[in-house]
Amino acid sequence: MSGEHVPNDAEVTRLIMLQADIDDETPERLGAFAESVMAAGALDCTQLPVTMKKGRLGTRIEILVPPERSQEFTARILKETTTLGVRRITVERTALARRMERIDLEGRNVRVKIALWNGVAVRAKPEFEDCRSIANATGRPLAEVCRDAERKATDTFVTRDNGDA
């Protein structure tokens, strides 16, 4: 994006990032934990490889949550993983404004997330699960369905001359 300013319609939100480093848990269980916290309402859950004391390989879990839910998610981390402690960091997140639309692909609805820059559509991202459903139903390769959906969504919603964007 050209220009140096954040768009006027971007949302700035104060959030809490919860961090925990774990070196004695299986990747499968960490993956299941990440899925469960996302389903429970975490805004994001990231897993990063880290090197811990004595050279042990581990995983850093970072969960982004609204401040009013930080204690709830802290308790989940302590109960459902093997960590002995959780770091709590206050952060600010700037997010582009967005809206949801739909496109038709092969007679099926695909939800599309539209990112806005001062009210102008600058990106369109089809929902992965909708694309996977079409691939499963039609037997087409998932990558091909995703490309077709992204092309149609971009052609339908994204403004080519974004001006400031």
Residue frames as qw, qx, qy, qz and C-alpha x, y, z in Angstrom:
[[0.000, 0.890, 0.456, 0.000, 0.00, 0.00, 0.00],
 [0.387, 0.396, -0.052, 0.831, 1.35, 3.40, -0.84],
 [0.344, -0.746, -0.043, -0.569, 1.04, 6.24, 1.63],
 [0.326, 0.259, -0.731, 0.541, 2.24, 6.25, 5.19],
 [0.396, -0.205, 0.394, -0.804, -0.97, 6.57, 7.17],
 [0.143, 0.209, 0.955, -0.156, -3.26, 3.96, 8.58],
 [0.145, -0.427, -0.593, -0.667, -6.68, 4.19, 6.91],
 [0.307, -0.296, 0.225, -0.876, -9.36, 6.21, 8.71],
 [0.817, -0.191, -0.139, -0.525, -11.67, 3.21, 8.98],
 [0.573, 0.176, -0.758, 0.255, -9.08, 0.88, 10.58],
 [0.694, -0.647, -0.153, -0.277, -10.01, -0.36, 14.03],
 [0.271, 0.469, -0.669, 0.509, -7.50, -0.03, 16.87],
 [0.805, -0.462, -0.236, -0.288, -8.22, -2.40, 19.74],
 [0.149, -0.598, 0.703, -0.355, -6.45, -3.03, 23.05],
 [0.923, -0.043, -0.327, -0.200, -6.02, -6.77, 23.55],
 [0.557, -0.615, 0.552, -0.080, -4.12, -9.20, 25.75],
 [0.710, 0.404, -0.573, -0.067, -1.54, -11.60, 24.38],
 [0.793, -0.471, 0.356, -0.150, -1.04, -14.65, 26.57],
 [0.531, 0.583, -0.615, 0.003, 2.27, -16.49, 26.10],
 [0.802, -0.425, 0.405, -0.114, 3.48, -19.82, 27.37],
 [0.351, 0.580, -0.724, -0.129, 6.58, -21.83, 26.48],
 [0.905, -0.144, 0.293, -0.271, 6.19, -25.61, 26.48],
 [0.239, 0.593, -0.752, -0.157, 8.86, -28.27, 25.97],
 [0.153, -0.106, 0.969, -0.162, 7.12, -31.45, 27.08],
 [0.605, 0.409, 0.438, -0.524, 3.95, -31.71, 24.99],
 [0.521, 0.172, 0.724, 0.419, 3.24, -33.48, 21.71],
 [0.043, 0.094, -0.349, -0.931, 2.53, -31.45, 18.57],
 [0.255, -0.391, -0.789, -0.400, -0.82, -33.20, 18.20],
 [0.323, -0.637, -0.616, 0.332, -1.98, -32.10, 21.63],
 [0.165, -0.415, -0.023, 0.895, -0.74, -28.56, 21.07],
 [0.104, -0.102, -0.596, -0.790, -2.62, -28.48, 17.76],
 [0.315, -0.542, -0.767, -0.137, -5.80, -29.71, 19.45],
 [0.290, -0.576, -0.409, 0.645, -5.36, -27.08, 22.16],
 [0.060, -0.199, 0.244, 0.947, -5.00, -24.31, 19.54],
 [0.228, -0.316, -0.712, -0.584, -8.18, -25.48, 17.82],
 [0.352, -0.589, -0.710, 0.157, -10.07, -25.57, 21.11],
 [0.211, -0.515, -0.247, 0.794, -9.11, -22.03, 22.17],
 [0.066, 0.031, -0.433, -0.898, -10.04, -20.67, 18.74],
 [0.317, -0.428, -0.770, -0.350, -13.41, -22.42, 18.98],
 [0.373, -0.593, -0.583, 0.411, -13.82, -20.92, 22.47],
 [0.063, 0.961, 0.267, 0.030, -13.42, -17.38, 21.14],
 [0.505, -0.504, 0.230, 0.662, -9.70, -16.54, 21.11],
 [0.398, 0.837, -0.034, -0.372, -9.00, -13.98, 18.40],
 [0.602, 0.622, -0.501, 0.001, -5.80, -15.70, 17.32],
 [0.816, -0.460, 0.349, 0.036, -3.57, -18.57, 18.41],
 [0.541, 0.713, -0.446, 0.024, -0.03, -18.90, 17.15],
 [0.896, -0.367, 0.191, 0.165, 2.56, -21.59, 17.83],
 [0.342, 0.852, -0.392, 0.062, 6.25, -20.75, 17.37],
 [0.904, -0.021, -0.288, 0.314, 9.31, -22.98, 17.66],
 [0.179, -0.901, 0.303, -0.253, 11.67, -21.83, 20.42],
 [0.675, 0.187, -0.603, 0.383, 14.90, -23.01, 21.98],
 [0.597, -0.758, -0.078, -0.253, 14.53, -23.23, 25.73],
 [0.317, -0.759, 0.555, -0.124, 17.06, -23.60, 28.54],
 [0.601, -0.304, 0.733, 0.101, 19.62, -26.39, 28.21],
 [0.086, 0.305, -0.703, -0.637, 19.03, -26.30, 24.43],
 [0.331, 0.328, 0.876, -0.127, 15.66, -28.06, 24.61],
 [0.102, -0.197, -0.537, -0.814, 13.34, -27.47, 21.67],
 [0.113, 0.437, 0.724, -0.522, 9.92, -26.17, 22.62],
 [0.064, 0.574, 0.594, 0.560, 6.85, -24.34, 21.42],
 [0.022, 0.189, 0.319, -0.928, 5.70, -20.86, 22.36],
 [0.032, 0.635, 0.749, 0.187, 1.93, -20.51, 22.34],
 [0.007, -0.116, -0.108, 0.987, 0.59, -16.98, 21.85],
 [0.004, 0.600, 0.793, 0.105, -3.13, -16.42, 22.29],
 [0.013, -0.140, -0.031, -0.990, -4.76, -13.07, 21.54],
 [0.207, -0.564, -0.798, 0.047, -7.88, -12.37, 23.62],
 [0.169, -0.773, -0.145, -0.594, -10.09, -9.46, 24.72],
 [0.055, 0.431, -0.602, 0.670, -9.00, -8.14, 28.14],
 [0.652, -0.269, 0.264, -0.658, -12.21, -9.26, 29.84],
 [0.977, 0.034, -0.105, -0.181, -11.50, -12.89, 28.86],
 [0.359, 0.645, -0.635, 0.226, -7.79, -13.03, 29.71],
 [0.417, -0.390, 0.708, -0.417, -8.28, -14.79, 33.07],
 [0.894, 0.166, 0.250, -0.332, -10.49, -17.43, 31.47],
 [0.800, 0.537, -0.266, 0.042, -7.89, -18.22, 28.79],
 [0.028, 0.645, -0.685, 0.338, -5.02, -18.07, 31.29],
 [0.679, -0.220, 0.586, -0.384, -6.81, -20.76, 33.30],
 [0.918, 0.354, 0.045, -0.172, -7.26, -22.86, 30.15],
 [0.502, 0.668, -0.523, 0.169, -3.56, -22.66, 29.33],
 [0.193, -0.517, 0.725, -0.413, -2.60, -23.69, 32.87],
 [0.760, -0.043, 0.514, -0.395, -5.14, -26.54, 33.04],
 [0.879, 0.414, 0.174, -0.160, -4.88, -27.91, 29.49],
 [0.634, 0.632, -0.390, 0.217, -1.14, -27.70, 28.77],
 [0.840, -0.241, -0.308, 0.377, 1.98, -28.68, 30.68],
 [0.267, 0.591, -0.188, 0.738, 3.23, -25.12, 31.20],
 [0.473, -0.431, -0.580, 0.504, 3.83, -23.84, 34.71],
 [0.112, -0.582, -0.192, 0.782, 3.36, -20.15, 33.88],
 [0.377, 0.697, 0.514, 0.327, 1.68, -17.71, 31.50],
 [0.253, -0.196, 0.013, 0.947, 2.92, -14.27, 30.45],
 [0.183, 0.806, 0.559, -0.070, 0.33, -11.53, 29.94],
 [0.316, -0.141, 0.220, 0.912, 1.17, -8.67, 27.57],
 [0.312, 0.758, 0.387, -0.422, -1.13, -5.76, 26.73],
 [0.365, -0.002, 0.563, 0.742, -1.01, -5.01, 22.98],
 [0.418, 0.584, 0.128, -0.684, -2.77, -2.76, 20.50],
 [0.484, 0.182, 0.765, 0.385, -3.99, -4.27, 17.24],
 [0.315, 0.497, -0.128, -0.798, -4.77, -2.22, 14.16],
 [0.449, 0.222, 0.852, 0.154, -7.10, -4.08, 11.81],
 [0.112, -0.019, -0.479, -0.870, -8.45, -3.09, 8.44],
 [0.608, 0.193, 0.309, -0.705, -12.19, -2.61, 8.26],
 [0.007, 0.074, -0.937, -0.341, -13.90, -5.58, 6.62],
 [0.684, 0.141, 0.176, -0.693, -17.17, -6.92, 5.42],
 [0.435, -0.006, 0.895, 0.100, -18.47, -10.30, 4.32],
 [0.568, 0.395, -0.247, -0.679, -19.90, -10.98, 0.87],
 [0.749, 0.043, 0.661, -0.026, -20.73, -14.08, -1.13],
 [0.311, 0.458, -0.581, -0.597, -19.87, -15.34, -4.58],
 [0.923, 0.156, 0.222, -0.274, -21.31, -18.22, -6.55],
 [0.073, 0.558, -0.793, -0.234, -18.79, -20.86, -7.62],
 [0.242, 0.034, -0.942, -0.230, -20.08, -23.90, -9.47],
 [0.532, -0.461, -0.514, -0.490, -23.58, -23.29, -8.12],
 [0.653, -0.467, -0.500, 0.325, -22.39, -23.10, -4.52],
 [0.162, -0.963, 0.001, -0.215, -22.04, -20.15, -2.16],
 [0.708, 0.036, -0.302, 0.638, -18.57, -19.11, -1.06],
 [0.305, -0.923, -0.168, 0.165, -18.24, -16.57, 1.74],
 [0.599, 0.447, -0.051, 0.663, -15.67, -13.88, 0.99],
 [0.418, -0.734, -0.210, 0.492, -13.97, -11.56, 3.49],
 [0.413, 0.750, 0.140, 0.497, -13.40, -8.12, 1.94],
 [0.515, -0.428, -0.188, 0.719, -10.66, -5.88, 3.42],
 [0.182, 0.911, 0.301, 0.214, -11.32, -2.14, 3.15],
 [0.483, -0.152, -0.069, 0.859, -8.95, 0.84, 3.02],
 [0.123, 0.289, 0.099, -0.944, -10.91, 4.04, 3.64],
 [0.631, 0.388, 0.358, -0.568, -14.04, 2.31, 2.37],
 [0.590, 0.557, -0.453, -0.370, -12.43, 0.90, -0.77],
 [0.972, -0.098, 0.212, -0.038, -12.16, -2.87, -1.23],
 [0.129, 0.790, -0.588, -0.118, -8.45, -3.74, -1.51],
 [0.064, 0.267, -0.962, -0.011, -8.44, -7.52, -0.87],
 [0.822, -0.074, -0.048, -0.562, -10.89, -10.37, -1.14],
 [0.029, 0.338, -0.933, 0.123, -10.26, -13.71, 0.57],
 [0.746, -0.158, -0.453, -0.462, -12.61, -16.66, 0.09],
 [0.656, -0.476, 0.462, -0.358, -13.34, -18.74, 3.18],
 [0.088, 0.417, -0.898, -0.111, -11.15, -21.84, 3.08],
 [0.391, 0.093, 0.868, -0.292, -13.82, -24.22, 4.44],
 [0.632, 0.569, 0.206, -0.484, -16.24, -23.21, 1.67],
 [0.420, 0.636, -0.578, -0.292, -13.56, -23.92, -0.94],
 [0.112, -0.266, 0.953, -0.096, -12.75, -27.26, 0.70],
 [0.571, 0.293, 0.630, -0.438, -16.43, -28.20, 0.64],
 [0.634, 0.641, -0.117, -0.416, -16.62, -27.50, -3.09],
 [0.228, 0.550, -0.794, -0.123, -13.44, -29.49, -3.75],
 [0.304, -0.074, 0.917, -0.250, -14.79, -32.44, -1.78],
 [0.615, 0.440, 0.461, -0.464, -18.18, -32.28, -3.52],
 [0.619, 0.705, -0.144, -0.314, -16.78, -31.95, -7.05],
 [0.930, -0.029, 0.214, 0.297, -13.56, -33.94, -6.85],
 [0.440, 0.815, -0.113, 0.360, -11.59, -30.93, -8.11],
 [0.632, 0.018, -0.398, 0.665, -8.19, -30.22, -6.54],
 [0.322, -0.796, -0.383, 0.342, -8.50, -27.89, -3.55],
 [0.354, -0.397, 0.175, 0.829, -5.74, -25.57, -4.81],
 [0.105, 0.264, 0.616, 0.735, -7.61, -25.12, -8.10],
 [0.221, -0.748, -0.612, -0.129, -10.90, -24.33, -6.36],
 [0.398, -0.693, -0.190, 0.571, -9.13, -21.82, -4.07],
 [0.287, -0.159, 0.360, 0.874, -7.50, -20.09, -7.05],
 [0.022, -0.471, -0.663, -0.582, -10.81, -19.89, -8.94],
 [0.317, -0.787, -0.519, 0.101, -12.63, -18.54, -5.89],
 [0.390, -0.575, -0.030, 0.719, -9.94, -15.94, -5.17],
 [0.207, 0.059, 0.494, 0.842, -9.89, -14.80, -8.82],
 [0.134, -0.617, -0.649, -0.424, -13.68, -14.46, -8.94],
 [0.392, -0.764, -0.400, 0.320, -13.83, -12.71, -5.56],
 [0.367, -0.398, 0.134, 0.830, -11.09, -10.26, -6.56],
 [0.100, 0.227, 0.578, 0.778, -12.69, -9.55, -9.94],
 [0.235, -0.679, -0.654, -0.235, -16.07, -9.05, -8.29],
 [0.431, -0.829, -0.329, 0.135, -15.18, -6.91, -5.28],
 [0.565, -0.454, 0.058, 0.686, -11.69, -5.39, -5.41],
 [0.284, 0.943, 0.063, -0.159, -11.32, -1.91, -6.85],
 [0.823, 0.273, 0.059, 0.495, -8.40, -1.82, -9.27],
 [0.265, 0.559, -0.120, 0.776, -7.63, 1.91, -8.86],
 [0.554, -0.560, -0.550, 0.277, -7.37, 2.25, -5.10],
 [0.005, -0.919, 0.002, -0.394, -6.09, 5.80, -5.13],
 [0.263, -0.776, 0.451, -0.354, -4.57, 6.15, -1.65],
 [0.903, -0.283, 0.291, -0.141, -4.45, 2.42, -0.93]]
